[in-house]
């Protein structure tokens, strides 16, 4: 059976605190006040990052560790 493509995570409303939220790889990312321009911008930024990584979310700690490794290692070591 062919594997179904992953769906793009939806922008949702977390009603108890009136926040925008998106669930990426099983983790809720709170985006700020629901339906505000800032929360929509953060949603689009996270989705763009998620899509650019092939549908895998990279936490800021992992991204910074990768950046340090790329800086320290020479091209021959990679």
N, CA, C and O atoms as CSV, one atom per row, in Angstrom:
chain,resi,resn,atom,element,x,y,z
A,1,UNK,N,N,0.850,-1.175,0.000
A,1,UNK,CA,C,0.000,0.000,0.000
A,1,UNK,C,C,0.897,1.241,0.000
A,1,UNK,O,O,1.811,1.331,0.820
A,2,UNK,N,N,0.657,2.191,-0.896
A,2,UNK,CA,C,1.504,3.384,-0.950
A,2,UNK,C,C,1.320,4.247,0.291
A,2,UNK,O,O,0.231,4.363,0.854
A,3,UNK,N,N,2.406,4.829,0.678
A,3,UNK,CA,C,2.393,5.701,1.852
A,3,UNK,C,C,1.711,7.022,1.494
A,3,UNK,O,O,2.029,7.635,0.475
A,4,UNK,N,N,0.774,7.453,2.338
A,4,UNK,CA,C,0.068,8.704,2.081
A,4,UNK,C,C,0.956,9.885,2.449
A,4,UNK,O,O,1.687,9.827,3.438
A,5,UNK,N,N,0.899,10.965,1.656
A,5,UNK,CA,C,1.714,12.136,1.976
A,5,UNK,C,C,1.257,12.774,3.280
A,5,UNK,O,O,0.080,12.723,3.638
A,6,UNK,N,N,2.208,13.372,3.978
A,6,UNK,CA,C,1.884,14.045,5.236
A,6,UNK,C,C,1.108,15.312,4.941
A,6,UNK,O,O,1.387,16.014,3.969
A,7,UNK,N,N,0.143,15.596,5.779
A,7,UNK,CA,C,-0.638,16.817,5.632
A,7,UNK,C,C,0.076,17.965,6.318
A,7,UNK,O,O,0.802,17.782,7.295
A,8,UNK,N,N,-0.147,19.142,5.785
A,8,UNK,CA,C,0.414,20.346,6.411
A,8,UNK,C,C,-0.378,20.602,7.694
A,8,UNK,O,O,-1.608,20.645,7.655
A,9,UNK,N,N,0.306,20.773,8.831
A,9,UNK,CA,C,-0.394,21.027,10.094
A,9,UNK,C,C,-1.255,22.288,10.022
A,9,UNK,O,O,-0.845,23.299,9.451
A,10,UNK,N,N,-2.437,22.217,10.599
A,10,UNK,CA,C,-3.389,23.328,10.554
A,10,UNK,C,C,-3.146,24.337,11.660
A,10,UNK,O,O,-2.670,24.002,12.745
A,11,UNK,N,N,-3.486,25.577,11.358
A,11,UNK,CA,C,-3.535,26.653,12.350
A,11,UNK,C,C,-4.826,26.443,13.130
A,11,UNK,O,O,-5.903,26.389,12.537
A,12,UNK,N,N,-4.733,26.326,14.449
A,12,UNK,CA,C,-5.909,26.047,15.270
A,12,UNK,C,C,-6.062,27.079,16.378
A,12,UNK,O,O,-5.154,27.863,16.654
A,13,UNK,N,N,-7.235,27.057,17.006
A,13,UNK,CA,C,-7.558,27.971,18.092
A,13,UNK,C,C,-7.527,27.200,19.406
A,13,UNK,O,O,-8.275,26.238,19.580
A,14,UNK,N,N,-6.665,27.619,20.334
A,14,UNK,CA,C,-6.640,27.066,21.688
A,14,UNK,C,C,-7.524,27.977,22.534
A,14,UNK,O,O,-7.068,28.996,23.052
A,15,UNK,N,N,-8.790,27.598,22.668
A,15,UNK,CA,C,-9.805,28.473,23.246
A,15,UNK,C,C,-9.575,28.861,24.710
A,15,UNK,O,O,-9.845,30.010,25.058
A,16,UNK,N,N,-9.094,27.977,25.585
A,16,UNK,CA,C,-8.952,28.384,26.985
A,16,UNK,C,C,-8.097,29.644,27.190
A,16,UNK,O,O,-8.339,30.417,28.116
A,17,UNK,N,N,-7.113,29.839,26.334
A,17,UNK,CA,C,-6.239,31.011,26.486
A,17,UNK,C,C,-6.266,31.931,25.277
A,17,UNK,O,O,-5.491,32.884,25.197
A,18,UNK,N,N,-7.168,31.642,24.327
A,18,UNK,CA,C,-7.309,32.440,23.112
A,18,UNK,C,C,-5.983,32.567,22.351
A,18,UNK,O,O,-5.567,33.659,21.966
A,19,UNK,N,N,-5.339,31.416,22.150
A,19,UNK,CA,C,-4.056,31.385,21.460
A,19,UNK,C,C,-4.177,30.624,20.151
A,19,UNK,O,O,-5.002,29.721,20.016
A,20,UNK,N,N,-3.351,30.997,19.197
A,20,UNK,CA,C,-3.190,30.208,17.999
A,20,UNK,C,C,-2.194,29.099,18.299
A,20,UNK,O,O,-1.232,29.310,19.038
A,21,UNK,N,N,-2.416,27.933,17.740
A,21,UNK,CA,C,-1.534,26.802,18.004
A,21,UNK,C,C,-1.429,25.936,16.754
A,21,UNK,O,O,-2.375,25.832,15.974
A,22,UNK,N,N,-0.286,25.329,16.578
A,22,UNK,CA,C,-0.082,24.357,15.512
A,22,UNK,C,C,0.658,23.175,16.137
A,22,UNK,O,O,1.581,23.361,16.930
A,23,UNK,N,N,0.247,21.962,15.773
A,23,UNK,CA,C,0.923,20.766,16.284
A,23,UNK,C,C,1.838,20.242,15.194
A,23,UNK,O,O,1.387,19.837,14.122
A,24,UNK,N,N,3.130,20.257,15.485
A,24,UNK,CA,C,4.137,19.781,14.531
A,24,UNK,C,C,4.890,18.635,15.181
A,24,UNK,O,O,5.477,18.787,16.253
A,25,UNK,N,N,4.867,17.490,14.521
A,25,UNK,CA,C,5.526,16.277,15.019
A,25,UNK,C,C,5.128,15.948,16.455
A,25,UNK,O,O,5.960,15.548,17.269
A,26,UNK,N,N,3.837,16.124,16.752
A,26,UNK,CA,C,3.305,15.757,18.060
A,26,UNK,C,C,3.503,16.783,19.155
A,26,UNK,O,O,3.121,16.538,20.299
A,27,UNK,N,N,4.090,17.928,18.837
A,27,UNK,CA,C,4.321,18.966,19.845
A,27,UNK,C,C,3.563,20.218,19.476
A,27,UNK,O,O,3.643,20.693,18.343
A,28,UNK,N,N,2.817,20.759,20.444
A,28,UNK,CA,C,2.080,21.992,20.210
A,28,UNK,C,C,3.023,23.188,20.275
A,28,UNK,O,O,3.810,23.335,21.211
A,29,UNK,N,N,2.922,24.029,19.265
A,29,UNK,CA,C,3.693,25.272,19.207
A,29,UNK,C,C,2.690,26.413,19.349
A,29,UNK,O,O,1.857,26.624,18.467
A,30,UNK,N,N,2.768,27.144,20.449
A,30,UNK,CA,C,1.848,28.259,20.680
A,30,UNK,C,C,2.374,29.481,19.958
A,30,UNK,O,O,3.563,29.793,20.020
A,31,UNK,N,N,1.470,30.175,19.268
A,31,UNK,CA,C,1.863,31.201,18.317
A,31,UNK,C,C,1.537,32.619,18.744
A,31,UNK,O,O,1.904,33.564,18.045
A,32,UNK,N,N,0.867,32.798,19.855
A,32,UNK,CA,C,0.433,34.129,20.279
A,32,UNK,C,C,-1.075,34.245,20.162
A,32,UNK,O,O,-1.760,33.253,19.914
A,33,UNK,N,N,-1.594,35.448,20.338
A,33,UNK,CA,C,-3.032,35.661,20.318
A,33,UNK,C,C,-3.641,35.139,19.021
A,33,UNK,O,O,-3.134,35.398,17.929
A,34,UNK,N,N,-4.741,34.398,19.164
A,34,UNK,CA,C,-5.389,33.769,18.013
A,34,UNK,C,C,-5.802,34.799,16.977
A,34,UNK,O,O,-6.375,35.840,17.302
A,35,UNK,N,N,-5.503,34.491,15.731
A,35,UNK,CA,C,-5.873,35.269,14.551
A,35,UNK,C,C,-5.205,36.642,14.476
A,35,UNK,O,O,-5.652,37.506,13.722
A,36,UNK,N,N,-4.147,36.845,15.245
A,36,UNK,CA,C,-3.407,38.104,15.138
A,36,UNK,C,C,-2.411,37.978,13.986
A,36,UNK,O,O,-2.007,36.869,13.638
A,37,UNK,N,N,-2.012,39.100,13.394
A,37,UNK,CA,C,-1.020,39.028,12.303
A,37,UNK,C,C,0.294,38.366,12.755
A,37,UNK,O,O,0.937,37.659,11.979
A,38,UNK,N,N,0.678,38.602,14.008
A,38,UNK,CA,C,1.925,38.022,14.508
A,38,UNK,C,C,1.837,36.501,14.597
A,38,UNK,O,O,2.789,35.801,14.252
A,39,UNK,N,N,0.681,35.985,15.066
A,39,UNK,CA,C,0.557,34.533,15.187
A,39,UNK,C,C,0.477,33.882,13.807
A,39,UNK,O,O,1.003,32.785,13.613
A,40,UNK,N,N,-0.165,34.534,12.858
A,40,UNK,CA,C,-0.225,34.002,11.487
A,40,UNK,C,C,1.170,33.982,10.856
A,40,UNK,O,O,1.532,33.029,10.165
A,41,UNK,N,N,1.945,35.035,11.097
A,41,UNK,CA,C,3.307,35.102,10.549
A,41,UNK,C,C,4.170,33.995,11.154
A,41,UNK,O,O,4.940,33.347,10.446
A,42,UNK,N,N,4.039,33.779,12.472
A,42,UNK,CA,C,4.818,32.728,13.128
A,42,UNK,C,C,4.409,31.348,12.603
A,42,UNK,O,O,5.259,30.479,12.412
A,43,UNK,N,N,3.109,31.149,12.372
A,43,UNK,CA,C,2.621,29.893,11.799
A,43,UNK,C,C,3.259,29.655,10.429
A,43,UNK,O,O,3.782,28.572,10.164
A,44,UNK,N,N,3.216,30.662,9.566
A,44,UNK,CA,C,3.777,30.506,8.219
A,44,UNK,C,C,5.284,30.255,8.260
A,44,UNK,O,O,5.809,29.487,7.454
A,45,UNK,N,N,5.978,30.902,9.197
A,45,UNK,CA,C,7.417,30.690,9.329
A,45,UNK,C,C,7.718,29.257,9.770
A,45,UNK,O,O,8.616,28.615,9.224
A,46,UNK,N,N,6.958,28.746,10.775
A,46,UNK,CA,C,7.170,27.382,11.249
A,46,UNK,C,C,6.852,26.352,10.166
A,46,UNK,O,O,7.570,25.364,10.016
A,47,UNK,N,N,5.775,26.584,9.414
A,47,UNK,CA,C,5.402,25.652,8.351
A,47,UNK,C,C,6.446,25.673,7.235
A,47,UNK,O,O,6.788,24.625,6.688
A,48,UNK,N,N,6.950,26.850,6.897
A,48,UNK,CA,C,7.993,26.934,5.866
A,48,UNK,C,C,9.242,26.179,6.313
A,48,UNK,O,O,9.862,25.476,5.514
A,49,UNK,N,N,9.614,26.320,7.587
A,49,UNK,CA,C,10.770,25.599,8.119
A,49,UNK,C,C,10.509,24.097,8.099
A,49,UNK,O,O,11.384,23.314,7.729
A,50,UNK,N,N,9.316,23.703,8.495
A,50,UNK,CA,C,8.933,22.292,8.522
A,50,UNK,C,C,8.998,21.696,7.122
A,50,UNK,O,O,9.522,20.597,6.939
A,51,UNK,N,N,8.467,22.412,6.134
A,51,UNK,CA,C,8.478,21.927,4.756
A,51,UNK,C,C,9.896,21.869,4.191
A,51,UNK,O,O,10.237,20.940,3.459
A,52,UNK,N,N,10.718,22.855,4.529
A,52,UNK,CA,C,12.089,22.870,4.008
A,52,UNK,C,C,12.928,21.731,4.579
A,52,UNK,O,O,13.924,21.330,3.976
A,53,UNK,N,N,12.530,21.206,5.743
A,53,UNK,CA,C,13.233,20.073,6.346
A,53,UNK,C,C,12.602,18.747,5.962
A,53,UNK,O,O,12.868,17.727,6.598
A,54,UNK,N,N,11.778,18.749,4.939
A,54,UNK,CA,C,11.156,17.512,4.477
A,54,UNK,C,C,10.068,17.000,5.393
A,54,UNK,O,O,9.827,15.794,5.452
A,55,UNK,N,N,9.414,17.881,6.098
A,55,UNK,CA,C,8.332,17.478,6.993
A,55,UNK,C,C,8.807,17.072,8.365
A,55,UNK,O,O,8.097,16.373,9.088
A,56,UNK,N,N,10.001,17.502,8.737
A,56,UNK,CA,C,10.515,17.222,10.074
A,56,UNK,C,C,10.819,18.544,10.756
A,56,UNK,O,O,11.450,19.423,10.168
A,57,UNK,N,N,10.374,18.684,11.983
A,57,UNK,CA,C,10.589,19.932,12.718
A,57,UNK,C,C,11.933,19.865,13.420
A,57,UNK,O,O,12.233,18.884,14.102
A,58,UNK,N,N,12.730,20.883,13.260
A,58,UNK,CA,C,14.018,20.977,13.930
A,58,UNK,C,C,13.908,22.019,15.027
A,58,UNK,O,O,13.599,23.182,14.764
A,59,UNK,N,N,14.163,21.597,16.256
A,59,UNK,CA,C,14.087,22.541,17.367
A,59,UNK,C,C,15.234,23.533,17.267
A,59,UNK,O,O,16.251,23.231,16.643
A,60,UNK,N,N,15.093,24.721,17.872
A,60,UNK,CA,C,16.172,25.705,17.812
A,60,UNK,C,C,17.498,25.171,18.357
A,60,UNK,O,O,18.561,25.525,17.847
A,61,UNK,N,N,17.447,24.320,19.392
A,61,UNK,CA,C,18.687,23.775,19.954
A,61,UNK,C,C,19.397,22.884,18.946
A,61,UNK,O,O,20.618,22.951,18.809
A,62,UNK,N,N,18.646,22.056,18.244
A,62,UNK,CA,C,19.242,21.177,17.240
A,62,UNK,C,C,19.787,22.004,16.078
A,62,UNK,O,O,20.875,21.730,15.572
A,63,UNK,N,N,19.031,23.012,15.660
A,63,UNK,CA,C,19.477,23.856,14.552
A,63,UNK,C,C,20.767,24.588,14.905
A,63,UNK,O,O,21.668,24.685,14.072
A,64,UNK,N,N,20.869,25.102,16.124
A,64,UNK,CA,C,22.086,25.818,16.500
A,64,UNK,C,C,23.262,24.854,16.632
A,64,UNK,O,O,24.391,25.210,16.294
A,65,UNK,N,N,23.013,23.639,17.118
A,65,UNK,CA,C,24.090,22.648,17.215
A,65,UNK,C,C,24.597,22.283,15.824
A,65,UNK,O,O,25.802,22.134,15.618
A,66,UNK,N,N,23.684,22.141,14.877
A,66,UNK,CA,C,24.094,21.839,13.500
A,66,UNK,C,C,24.901,22.992,12.907
A,66,UNK,O,O,25.876,22.769,12.189
A,67,UNK,N,N,24.492,24.223,13.208
A,67,UNK,CA,C,25.218,25.384,12.700
A,67,UNK,C,C,26.638,25.421,13.267
A,67,UNK,O,O,27.582,25.743,12.544
A,68,UNK,N,N,26.797,25.099,14.534
A,68,UNK,CA,C,28.129,25.076,15.157
A,68,UNK,C,C,28.979,23.985,14.518
A,68,UNK,O,O,30.156,24.202,14.230
A,69,UNK,N,N,28.389,22.816,14.294
A,69,UNK,CA,C,29.141,21.727,13.673
A,69,UNK,C,C,29.597,22.114,12.271
A,69,UNK,O,O,30.727,21.816,11.885
A,70,UNK,N,N,28.743,22.765,11.519
A,70,UNK,CA,C,29.104,23.165,10.160
A,70,UNK,C,C,30.201,24.220,10.182
A,70,UNK,O,O,31.034,24.267,9.277
A,71,UNK,N,N,30.210,25.067,11.208
A,71,UNK,CA,C,31.214,26.113,11.321
A,71,UNK,C,C,32.571,25.521,11.711
A,71,UNK,O,O,33.604,25.931,11.183
A,72,UNK,N,N,32.566,24.559,12.635
A,72,UNK,CA,C,33.806,24.007,13.172
A,72,UNK,C,C,34.462,23.036,12.193
A,72,UNK,O,O,35.686,23.022,12.058
A,73,UNK,N,N,33.652,22.223,11.509
A,73,UNK,CA,C,34.207,21.210,10.618
A,73,UNK,C,C,34.575,21.800,9.270
A,73,UNK,O,O,33.884,22.675,8.749
A,74,UNK,N,N,35.648,21.321,8.726
A,74,UNK,CA,C,36.032,21.739,7.377
A,74,UNK,C,C,35.226,20.917,6.369
A,74,UNK,O,O,34.692,19.867,6.726
A,75,UNK,N,N,35.130,21.374,5.126
A,75,UNK,CA,C,34.382,20.599,4.122
A,75,UNK,C,C,34.882,19.173,3.948
A,75,UNK,O,O,34.091,18.289,3.618
A,76,UNK,N,N,36.174,18.921,4.160
A,76,UNK,CA,C,36.711,17.579,4.023
A,76,UNK,C,C,36.210,16.653,5.124
A,76,UNK,O,O,36.125,15.442,4.920
A,77,UNK,N,N,35.877,17.205,6.286
A,77,UNK,CA,C,35.430,16.394,7.421
A,77,UNK,C,C,33.942,16.090,7.333
A,77,UNK,O,O,33.465,15.192,8.027
A,78,UNK,N,N,33.216,16.789,6.527
A,78,UNK,CA,C,31.756,16.597,6.469
A,78,UNK,C,C,31.417,15.411,5.602
A,78,UNK,O,O,30.241,15.089,5.430
